[in-house]
Amino acid sequence: MRNVKQQIVGFAALALLAGIVTAAAQSPPANPPVRVRGTVEKLDGNTLMVKTREGQDATIKLPDNYRVLGLTKITIA
């Protein structure tokens, strides 16, 4: 009975180690996401023009599979 418990603990430890090694082997994305806060002035194809909160103009080249999220200030009333 003791030998069976040792085997189970050994297999569990091996599975945990394999999971840790797999997670550590994953590489970060080639182009990590960049957050830009401001007002969208224009979207022309894959080129996004934004007026930043600091008042600067930013021109951003978007990849083909880009995602855009927006926030709108609202009240409960």
N, C-alpha and C positions, 0 to 999 in steps of 0.2 A: 504494500500500500504506500509506503514512504517513497519508494522508487517512482511510482506513478505520479505522485505529487511533485517530485523533483523534475520529472520530465515535463509536466504541465507548466511549471514555473519557468523552466528553461525555454520551452517553445514560446511562452508569452514574452519573455525577455528578448528573444530573437526577433519576434514580430515587431516589438516596440523599437528595437534598434534599426530594423529594416525601414520602418516608417520614418524615423528620424533622419536616416541617411538619404532617403528619397526626398524628404522636404528640404534638406540642406543642399541637395544637388540641383534644385530648380534655380534657374538663373533669373535675374530681374528683367523686366521688359526692356526691349531695346530703346524705346522712346516712352519714358514714364509720363503720365498725364501732367499737364500744366494747367493750373487754375488762373484764370484772368477775371478780374472783377471790374465791371464798368458797364457802359451802354453800347449795345451793338448799333453801329452806324450803318453798316452795309455788309451783305453777304453776296459775293460774286463768284459762283462756282465753288472752288475750294479755298477761296481767299476771304477771310473774315476781317473786317475793319472795326475796331473797338475804340471808344473813347474811355480811357481808364479813369478810375476814381480820382487819380492824381491830376487828371486833365491832359495827359499825353495821348497821342494817337498811336495805336498799335495795329500793325498789319500781321495777321497770323495765317500761315499756310497750313491748311487742314489736310489730313490724310483722306483717302477715299472712303474709309469706314468711320468717319468722325461721329461723335455724339455731342449734343449741346444740351445743357441743362440751364434752366432759368428760374429765378426767384422773383416773386412779386410780393410787395408789402401789402398786407391786408389787416383788417381789424375784425374783432369778433362781432361788432355791431353790424 
